[in-house]
C-alpha cells in the first residue's frame, strides 16, 4: 500500500519477502511503516516495511518489488473503472 499511496497509481506484486522477528499477537495494536526505496522510472518500484509492537519492538520487516500499472496495462488485466474509484477513495482517506 505504500507504493499505491505514494505513487497514486495501481501496482502489482512482483516479489515480496517478510521476515518475522518476534511473535505478532492477534488483537494487539501494531504500528506499520513503509517507504519507497527506489524506482526504475515508470515500470517498477522497490519498497520496505516495518511492523513494531506498542513498545516499539520490531516484530517483522519486509521488502518488495512492485510493477507499476498504467491505465492501459490495468485495462489489459481486466481491472475496470470501479477499482480506480476504490483507489481514489483510498488515496484521499
QUIDARA-V900874 format. One record per residue. N is the residue number from 1. PHI is phi as a letter, one per 20 degrees, with the letter a starting at -180 (NA if undefined). NEAR is the number of other ideal C-beta (glycine too) atoms within 8 Angstrom. Layout:
BEGIN
N_PHI_NEAR / N_PHI_NEAR
END
This chain:
BEGIN
1_NA_6 / 2_g_10 / 3_f_12 / 4_f_13 / 5_f_9 / 6_f_7 / 7_e_10 / 8_l_6 / 9_b_9 / 10_f_11 / 11_c_12 / 12_c_8 / 13_f_9 / 14_e_8 / 15_b_6 / 16_b_8 / 17_c_7 / 18_c_7 / 19_d_7 / 20_e_8 / 21_d_7 / 22_b_9 / 23_f_5 / 24_d_10 / 25_e_5 / 26_f_3 / 27_n_3 / 28_e_8 / 29_f_4 / 30_d_10 / 31_d_9 / 32_d_7 / 33_c_7 / 34_c_9 / 35_b_8 / 36_e_11 / 37_e_8 / 38_r_6 / 39_b_9 / 40_e_6 / 41_o_4 / 42_d_5 / 43_d_6 / 44_b_10 / 45_c_14 / 46_d_12 / 47_c_14 / 48_b_11 / 49_b_13 / 50_c_11 / 51_c_12 / 52_c_10 / 53_e_11 / 54_g_7 / 55_e_4 / 56_n_6 / 57_f_7 / 58_f_9 / 59_d_12 / 60_b_12 / 61_c_11 / 62_b_12 / 63_b_11 / 64_b_13 / 65_c_12 / 66_c_13 / 67_e_10 / 68_e_14 / 69_d_12 / 70_e_8 / 71_g_7 / 72_f_6 / 73_f_8 / 74_g_12 / 75_f_9 / 76_f_6 / 77_e_8 / 78_n_5 / 79_e_9 / 80_e_7 / 81_f_5 / 82_f_6 / 83_f_10 / 84_f_12 / 85_f_8 / 86_f_8 / 87_f_11 / 88_f_8 / 89_f_8 / 90_f_10 / 91_f_9 / 92_e_5 / 93_e_4
END
